[in-house]
Amino acid sequence: MFRYLLEGVAVTAAVVVYFLPAILADRKGRRNVLLLALLNALFGWTVVCWIAALYWALHPDSEARVFRIVRAKRRAHAQATVAAIVDRAHRRADAAHTR
């Protein structure tokens, strides 16, 4: 009985160590966790890919990349706002024409 418990703990520990890069990337809130987890799951058995995935999970994004992401999100939000204003103006114009 103790042997099975010990084997279960060993298997669990091995799985956690194998998926450590994906777990760390998820904890750090990385944008591309799914891609990193797939790389880890498919090619993590090679030591080189496991180390590359671990580096990718722990390496912070550059300031320029973060700036580009923030700028793109702001631009998308501004475009959605303008689209909502234009849509509202069209609805008002249509309502004025139907009267």
C-alpha positions as CSV (number, residue, x, y, z in Angstrom):
1,M,0.0,0.0,0.0
2,F,2.8,2.4,0.9
3,R,4.6,1.6,-2.3
4,Y,1.5,2.7,-4.4
5,L,1.2,5.9,-2.4
6,L,4.9,6.6,-3.0
7,E,4.6,5.9,-6.7
8,G,1.6,8.2,-7.0
9,V,3.5,11.0,-5.3
10,A,6.5,10.4,-7.6
11,V,4.3,10.5,-10.7
12,T,2.6,13.6,-9.5
13,A,5.9,15.3,-8.8
14,A,7.2,14.3,-12.2
15,V,4.2,15.7,-14.0
16,V,4.5,19.0,-12.1
17,V,8.2,19.3,-12.9
18,Y,7.5,18.4,-16.6
19,F,4.8,21.1,-16.9
20,L,6.7,23.6,-14.7
21,P,7.2,26.1,-17.5
22,A,3.5,26.2,-18.4
23,I,2.6,26.5,-14.7
24,L,5.0,29.4,-14.2
25,A,3.8,31.2,-17.3
26,D,0.2,30.9,-16.2
27,R,1.1,32.2,-12.7
28,K,3.0,35.2,-14.2
29,G,0.0,36.0,-16.5
30,R,1.9,35.6,-19.8
31,R,-0.1,36.4,-22.9
32,N,0.9,33.3,-24.8
33,V,0.4,30.6,-22.2
34,L,-1.4,28.2,-24.5
35,L,1.4,28.3,-27.1
36,L,4.0,27.8,-24.4
37,A,1.9,24.9,-22.8
38,L,1.6,23.2,-26.2
39,L,5.3,23.5,-26.8
40,N,6.0,22.1,-23.3
41,A,3.5,19.2,-23.8
42,L,4.7,18.2,-27.2
43,F,8.4,18.8,-27.1
44,G,9.2,19.1,-23.4
45,W,10.6,15.6,-23.3
46,T,13.6,17.0,-25.1
47,V,15.7,18.8,-22.5
48,V,16.5,21.7,-24.9
49,C,12.8,22.5,-25.5
50,W,12.0,22.2,-21.8
51,I,14.8,24.7,-21.0
52,A,13.6,27.0,-23.8
53,A,10.0,26.8,-22.5
54,L,11.2,27.6,-19.0
55,Y,13.3,30.5,-20.2
56,W,10.3,31.8,-22.2
57,A,8.0,31.5,-19.2
58,L,10.4,33.4,-16.9
59,H,11.7,36.0,-19.4
60,P,9.8,39.3,-19.1
61,D,8.4,41.1,-22.1
62,S,10.5,44.0,-23.3
63,E,9.2,47.5,-22.6
64,A,8.7,48.1,-26.3
65,R,6.5,45.1,-26.7
66,V,4.4,46.0,-23.7
67,F,4.1,49.6,-25.1
68,R,2.9,48.1,-28.5
69,I,0.4,45.9,-26.7
70,V,-1.0,48.8,-24.7
71,R,-1.1,51.1,-27.7
72,A,-3.0,48.4,-29.8
73,K,-5.5,47.9,-27.0
74,R,-6.1,51.7,-26.6
75,R,-6.5,52.0,-30.4
76,A,-9.0,49.1,-30.5
77,H,-11.0,50.7,-27.6
78,A,-11.0,54.1,-29.4
79,Q,-12.2,52.5,-32.7
80,A,-15.0,50.7,-30.8
81,T,-16.0,54.0,-29.2
82,V,-16.1,55.8,-32.6
83,A,-18.0,52.9,-34.1
84,A,-20.6,53.1,-31.3
85,I,-20.9,56.9,-31.8
86,V,-21.4,56.5,-35.6
87,D,-23.9,53.7,-35.1
88,R,-25.9,55.8,-32.7
89,A,-25.8,58.8,-35.1
90,H,-27.1,56.5,-37.9
91,R,-29.9,55.3,-35.7
92,R,-30.9,58.8,-34.7
93,A,-30.9,59.9,-38.4
94,D,-33.0,56.9,-39.4
95,A,-35.5,57.6,-36.6
96,A,-35.7,61.3,-37.7
97,H,-36.4,60.2,-41.4
98,T,-39.1,57.8,-40.4
99,R,-41.1,60.5,-38.6
